[in-house]
């Protein structure tokens, strides 16, 4: 019978014709016998119970506080929770500052303003006052970041000659930025505006942001000669393995690359390494790469779980059927928790960090090789920034113009803890969304 004619028939007539067709009847009978043998009542109960318990009870309970999970339940007092977390970090940071201040002889004495000691890293922290006058709230972001760097540098190198920390105060009223004054005894501080109030202040906030970045980058280049320059915003909080992860990934994945089984020098082929990309944009999307990653999850865990199920729980069922069902289960499970949370597991070891192509936004933390930092500074001097061309976009696009690589590190080695805008000095819901995951 003609196929087109078959599908034009009414439903009841179509079913009758199919029932009379010998080939269709044989196929249906064969499938019925197959599923009767392998999709038994025991397997249906096991799989139904597994899906129901996992996706309706376990994951909703475990993931309700995980910001980037499908099961995240936003609390009504989210801002208060984040502020409380910030207060705890700030309390520890201030306590550590007092400890350093009381030490008569410590390893954190400020180095000379202009030294040419060969170092591994020079870290420039760009800062301006973030005091929220409406709420009378002081977030102490700079104190948190600098003291975390001091702690980590102490464990990274006992002599502390491999790391130099530079604070760039770009506040238009530098004397009013009290956090800088409390850190001046054991860090190097430079101020863009020498007077109490800046004269001739740039009106466009995007151009000012670029000029502030350029000022800090130029000072980092001139005050010390380091192998790498790291530019940090004052709300980019370093992870505990910040230096160990950077040193490993720079040595084995950035400076040298593997090509067809051979280790090749890559030191002249890259310009920057992004240390942060917003977690909310790291989730699974409809892009081909993300779809293939989820398919790979099913192909890996499906056979593993399927074979385990057949061997230990139900030997009378089909291996491939169990593999398909449990492969789909694995994909839904991984997608439900969210990729940003899976990536956090990589913090357990520096060997689990990896590179990806740099994204076009966000510069809370960026690392440059010393020669490339000079080229970037010259380029920033030659251009102007505005709302449509912000400085983070300019920095991200410049390596492509030169034919150089720009990398991002997975997972982030800094956390964006900022809630108070450095421009508007008010709490922002966008800033809250970038603060990272709840503990």
Beta strands, then each sheet from edge to edge (+ up, - down):
strand 1: 118-127
strand 2: 163-169
strand 3: 188-191
strand 4: 225-233
strand 5: 236-238
strand 6: 256-259
strand 7: 262-265
strand 8: 270-274
strand 9: 354-357
strand 10: 365-369
strand 11: 405-410
strand 12: 414-416
sheet 1: 3+ 2+ 1+ 4+ 10- 8+ 11+ 9-
sheet 2: 5+ 12-
sheet 3: 6+ 7-
end
